[in-house]
Amino acid sequence: MRNNKGDKIMEYIILNNQIEMPILGLGVFQVPDKKECQETVFQAIKAGYRLIDTAASYMNEDAVGNAVKQAIEAGICTREELFITSKLWVQDMRTYETAKQGIENSLKKSGLEYFDLYLLHQAMGDYFAAWRAMEDAYHKGKLRAIGVSNFYPNILTNFCEIVEIKPMVNQIELHPYFTQEQAIETMKYYDVVPEAWAPLGGGRYNPFEDEMLKGIAEKYHKTVGQVLLRWNIQRDVVVIPKSTHIERIIENINVFDFELNNDEMKKISSLDMGYSGSRAKHFEPDFVRMVVHRKIHE
């Protein structure tokens, strides 16, 4: 499933519409400062990143778009070499028309002619109507690939059995403390690529103090963070670690020169707690109400 294009610092995965997607990118969740976000994305592209993951609800699509323009003008890359992802917020997932307008708003704010991947951010609101708007934008070339985020196995199954175009990607929480094997198996069944948000655990599990992980990292002369990213990559999971520090950004992409063995993969997977320790409680009514009523624009 993974495809190496010959680049020394990047590997690619092929989506079900035959589009190539970098298997590692930069996430910009919780980077609301426009100047900081633009500089971070620019430096990441300069360091070799080609996948950048933003969202309407992150309030920084414009900063990402500005960084893309800056990188192209600097001759670092072409637009075709980049893979820019954004997401439709629940506020716009009410009708076909509101979703259509939400897509246009994202494109306008980013200053981009198209997104390489666009996701439904949550399985909330009328996500079937929103998906039809995304399918139409896909057919028009405004979105090169479309997918979903936070769709758990039962929801993804129902969704894939009904929609005209199956999602190419499902972005969910995936790390050694929440391995989500059933979710990955369901995605494989429908040829949907798994993408991990919080691939380093989101700062909630303290993996950097784990002696087993430290031992594996020392063996390969790598950091624990690099081992965690490599573990997901070897499961054919796209990872989008977030950082605003250039040293960590460079560290995170330097994971293609070693490979974990089967025993190490199993040991890392044994950390699974079977549940999410995330602040995102998708099964709790209060969380759903909060998301449904959160407005990012008037």
C-alpha positions as CSV (number, residue, x, y, z in Angstrom):
1,M,0.0,0.0,0.0
2,R,2.9,2.3,0.6
3,N,4.7,3.8,-2.4
4,N,8.2,5.2,-2.3
5,K,8.7,7.9,-4.9
6,G,12.5,7.9,-4.5
7,D,12.6,10.8,-2.0
8,K,15.0,10.2,0.8
9,I,12.9,11.7,3.5
10,M,9.3,10.8,2.5
11,E,7.2,7.8,1.7
12,Y,3.8,7.8,0.1
13,I,0.5,5.9,0.4
14,I,-1.9,5.4,-2.5
15,L,-5.6,6.4,-1.8
16,N,-8.5,4.4,-3.4
17,N,-8.7,7.0,-6.2
18,Q,-5.0,6.4,-7.0
19,I,-3.9,9.8,-5.6
20,E,-0.6,9.6,-3.8
21,M,-0.5,11.0,-0.2
22,P,2.6,11.5,1.9
23,I,2.5,9.2,4.9
24,L,3.8,11.9,7.2
25,G,2.8,15.5,7.5
26,L,2.5,18.5,9.8
27,G,-0.7,19.1,11.8
28,V,-1.5,22.7,12.8
29,F,-4.2,22.1,15.4
30,Q,-4.1,24.7,18.2
31,V,-1.8,27.0,16.3
32,P,-4.2,30.0,16.1
33,D,-1.5,32.7,15.9
34,K,-1.4,33.5,12.1
35,K,2.2,34.6,12.0
36,E,3.5,31.6,14.0
37,C,1.4,29.2,11.9
38,Q,2.6,30.6,8.6
39,E,6.3,30.5,9.7
40,T,5.9,27.0,11.1
41,V,4.3,25.6,7.9
42,F,6.9,27.4,5.8
43,Q,9.8,25.9,7.8
44,A,8.2,22.5,7.6
45,I,7.9,22.6,3.8
46,K,11.5,23.8,3.7
47,A,12.5,20.8,5.8
48,G,10.8,18.4,3.4
49,Y,7.2,18.2,4.6
50,R,4.7,18.0,1.8
51,L,1.5,17.2,3.7
52,I,0.0,19.9,5.8
53,D,-3.2,19.3,7.8
54,T,-5.5,22.2,8.8
55,A,-9.3,22.7,9.3
56,A,-11.9,25.4,9.2
57,S,-12.3,25.1,13.0
58,Y,-8.5,25.6,13.5
59,M,-9.0,29.2,12.3
60,N,-5.7,29.1,10.4
61,E,-6.5,28.0,6.8
62,D,-5.4,31.5,5.7
63,A,-2.0,31.1,7.4
64,V,-1.4,27.7,5.8
65,G,-2.4,29.1,2.4
66,N,0.0,32.0,2.9
67,A,2.8,29.6,3.8
68,V,2.1,27.6,0.7
69,K,2.3,30.7,-1.4
70,Q,5.5,31.7,0.3
71,A,7.2,28.3,-0.2
72,I,6.2,28.3,-3.9
73,E,7.5,31.8,-4.5
74,A,10.8,30.9,-2.7
75,G,11.2,28.0,-5.2
76,I,11.1,25.3,-2.5
77,C,8.3,23.4,-4.2
78,T,5.5,23.5,-6.6
79,R,1.8,23.5,-5.7
80,E,1.5,20.0,-7.3
81,E,4.2,18.6,-4.9
82,L,2.2,19.7,-1.8
83,F,-0.7,17.8,-0.2
84,I,-3.0,20.3,1.7
85,T,-5.8,19.0,3.8
86,S,-8.6,20.9,5.4
87,K,-11.9,19.9,7.1
88,L,-15.6,21.0,7.0
89,W,-16.8,22.1,10.4
90,V,-20.1,20.8,11.9
91,Q,-21.7,24.2,11.8
92,D,-21.7,23.9,8.0
93,M,-22.9,20.3,8.0
94,R,-26.6,21.1,8.2
95,T,-27.7,21.0,4.6
96,Y,-26.2,20.5,1.1
97,E,-26.1,24.3,0.6
98,T,-24.5,25.1,3.9
99,A,-21.8,22.5,3.2
100,K,-21.3,23.7,-0.3
101,Q,-20.8,27.2,1.0
102,G,-18.4,25.9,3.7
103,I,-16.2,24.3,1.1
104,E,-16.1,27.6,-0.8
105,N,-15.3,29.5,2.4
106,S,-12.4,27.2,3.1
107,L,-11.0,27.5,-0.4
108,K,-11.4,31.3,-0.3
109,K,-9.8,31.7,3.1
110,S,-6.8,29.5,2.1
111,G,-6.4,31.3,-1.2
112,L,-6.0,27.8,-2.8
113,E,-7.7,26.7,-6.0
114,Y,-8.2,23.2,-4.6
115,F,-7.5,21.0,-1.6
116,D,-5.7,17.7,-2.0
117,L,-7.9,16.3,0.7
118,Y,-11.0,17.6,2.4
119,L,-12.7,15.8,5.4
120,L,-15.9,15.9,7.3
121,H,-14.6,16.9,10.7
122,Q,-17.0,15.0,12.8
123,A,-19.8,12.4,12.4
124,M,-22.3,15.0,13.5
125,G,-24.9,17.2,11.8
126,D,-26.3,16.1,8.5
127,Y,-23.1,14.5,7.3
128,F,-24.8,12.7,4.4
129,A,-26.0,16.0,2.9
130,A,-22.5,17.5,3.5
131,W,-20.9,14.5,1.8
132,R,-23.0,15.0,-1.3
133,A,-21.7,18.6,-1.5
134,M,-18.2,17.2,-1.1
135,E,-18.8,14.6,-3.8
136,D,-19.9,17.4,-6.2
137,A,-16.8,19.5,-5.4
138,Y,-14.7,16.4,-5.9
139,H,-16.2,15.9,-9.4
140,K,-15.5,19.5,-10.2
141,G,-11.8,19.2,-9.2
142,K,-12.0,21.5,-6.2
143,L,-11.2,18.6,-3.9
144,R,-8.7,16.0,-5.2
145,A,-9.7,13.5,-2.5
146,I,-12.4,13.4,0.1
147,G,-12.7,11.7,3.4
148,V,-13.9,11.7,7.0
149,S,-12.6,12.3,10.5
150,N,-13.6,10.7,13.8
151,F,-15.9,8.1,12.1
152,Y,-15.8,5.1,14.4
153,P,-16.3,1.5,12.9
154,N,-20.1,1.3,13.1
155,I,-20.5,4.8,11.7
156,L,-17.9,4.3,9.0
157,T,-19.5,1.0,8.0
158,N,-23.0,2.5,7.6
159,F,-21.5,5.4,5.8
160,C,-19.5,3.4,3.2
161,E,-22.5,1.1,2.5
162,I,-24.6,4.1,1.5
163,V,-22.6,6.9,-0.2
164,E,-21.8,7.1,-3.9
165,I,-18.0,7.8,-3.3
166,K,-16.4,6.0,-0.5
167,P,-14.1,8.1,1.7
168,M,-10.4,7.9,0.8
169,V,-9.2,8.7,4.4
170,N,-10.5,8.5,7.9
171,Q,-8.6,10.6,10.4
172,I,-9.0,9.3,14.0
173,E,-7.0,9.1,17.2
174,L,-4.3,6.5,16.8
175,H,-1.2,5.9,19.0
176,P,0.2,2.9,21.0
177,Y,-2.1,3.7,23.9
178,F,-5.2,3.6,21.7
179,T,-4.4,1.3,18.8
180,Q,-8.0,1.0,17.5
181,E,-7.4,-2.4,15.7
182,Q,-11.1,-2.8,14.9
183,A,-11.2,0.7,13.4
184,I,-8.2,-0.1,11.2
185,E,-9.6,-3.5,10.1
186,T,-12.9,-1.7,9.1
187,M,-11.0,0.8,7.1
188,K,-9.0,-1.9,5.3
189,Y,-12.3,-3.6,4.4
190,Y,-13.5,-0.5,2.7
191,D,-10.1,0.6,1.3
192,V,-10.0,3.7,3.5
193,V,-6.6,4.9,4.6
194,P,-6.2,5.5,8.4
195,E,-4.7,8.8,9.4
196,A,-3.7,9.5,13.0
197,W,-4.3,12.6,14.9
198,A,-2.4,12.8,18.2
199,P,0.1,10.1,17.0
200,L,2.4,10.9,19.9
201,G,-0.4,10.6,22.4
202,G,-1.5,14.2,22.7
203,G,0.6,14.8,25.8
204,R,-1.6,12.6,27.9
205,Y,0.4,9.3,28.4
206,N,4.0,10.2,29.1
207,P,5.5,7.8,26.6
208,F,8.9,9.6,26.9
209,E,9.4,8.1,30.3
210,D,8.5,4.5,29.3
211,E,11.6,2.3,29.7
212,M,10.6,-0.1,27.0
213,L,10.2,2.7,24.5
214,K,13.4,4.3,25.6
215,G,15.2,1.1,25.1
216,I,13.9,0.7,21.5
217,A,14.8,4.3,20.8
218,E,18.3,3.9,22.1
219,K,18.8,0.8,19.9
220,Y,18.2,2.7,16.8
221,H,19.7,6.0,18.0
222,K,16.3,7.6,17.7
223,T,14.0,9.4,20.1
224,V,10.9,7.9,21.6
225,G,8.8,10.3,19.5
226,Q,10.4,8.9,16.3
227,V,9.7,5.3,17.5
228,L,6.0,6.2,18.0
229,L,5.7,7.7,14.6
230,R,7.5,4.8,13.0
231,W,5.2,2.3,14.7
232,N,2.1,3.9,13.1
233,I,3.8,4.3,9.7
234,Q,4.6,0.6,9.6
235,R,0.9,0.0,10.2
236,D,0.3,2.0,7.0
237,V,-1.2,4.8,9.0
238,V,-0.6,8.4,7.9
239,V,0.7,10.5,10.8
240,I,0.5,14.3,11.3
241,P,2.4,15.3,14.4
242,K,2.0,18.9,15.5
243,S,4.9,21.0,16.5
244,T,5.9,24.7,16.2
245,H,9.6,24.0,17.1
246,I,11.8,23.6,14.0
247,E,14.1,21.1,15.9
248,R,11.1,18.8,16.6
249,I,9.7,19.3,13.2
250,I,13.0,18.1,11.6
251,E,13.2,15.3,14.2
252,N,9.7,14.1,13.4
253,I,10.3,13.7,9.6
254,N,13.6,11.8,10.2
255,V,11.9,8.4,10.5
256,F,12.5,6.7,7.2
257,D,16.0,5.4,7.8
258,F,15.1,2.6,10.3
259,E,12.5,-0.1,10.7
260,L,11.0,-1.7,13.8
261,N,11.0,-5.5,13.9
262,N,7.9,-7.6,14.6
263,D,8.7,-8.1,18.2
264,E,9.1,-4.4,18.8
265,M,5.9,-3.7,17.0
266,K,4.1,-6.1,19.3
267,K,5.7,-4.7,22.4
268,I,4.7,-1.2,21.5
269,S,1.1,-2.3,20.7
270,S,0.9,-3.9,24.1
271,L,0.7,-0.4,25.6
272,D,-2.9,-0.2,24.3
273,M,-5.4,0.8,27.0
274,G,-8.4,0.0,25.0
275,Y,-9.9,3.4,25.3
276,S,-9.2,7.0,24.6
277,G,-7.8,9.4,27.2
278,S,-8.4,12.3,24.9
279,R,-10.3,15.4,25.7
280,A,-12.5,14.6,22.7
281,K,-15.3,12.4,24.2
282,H,-17.2,11.5,21.1
283,F,-19.6,9.2,22.8
284,E,-20.6,11.7,25.5
285,P,-23.8,13.7,24.9
286,D,-22.3,16.9,26.4
287,F,-19.4,16.7,24.0
288,V,-21.7,16.2,21.0
289,R,-23.9,19.2,22.1
290,M,-20.8,21.3,22.5
291,V,-19.5,20.4,19.0
292,V,-22.8,20.9,17.3
293,H,-23.3,24.3,18.8
294,R,-19.7,25.6,18.4
295,K,-19.7,28.4,15.8
296,I,-16.5,29.4,14.0
297,H,-18.2,32.1,11.9
298,E,-21.5,33.8,11.7
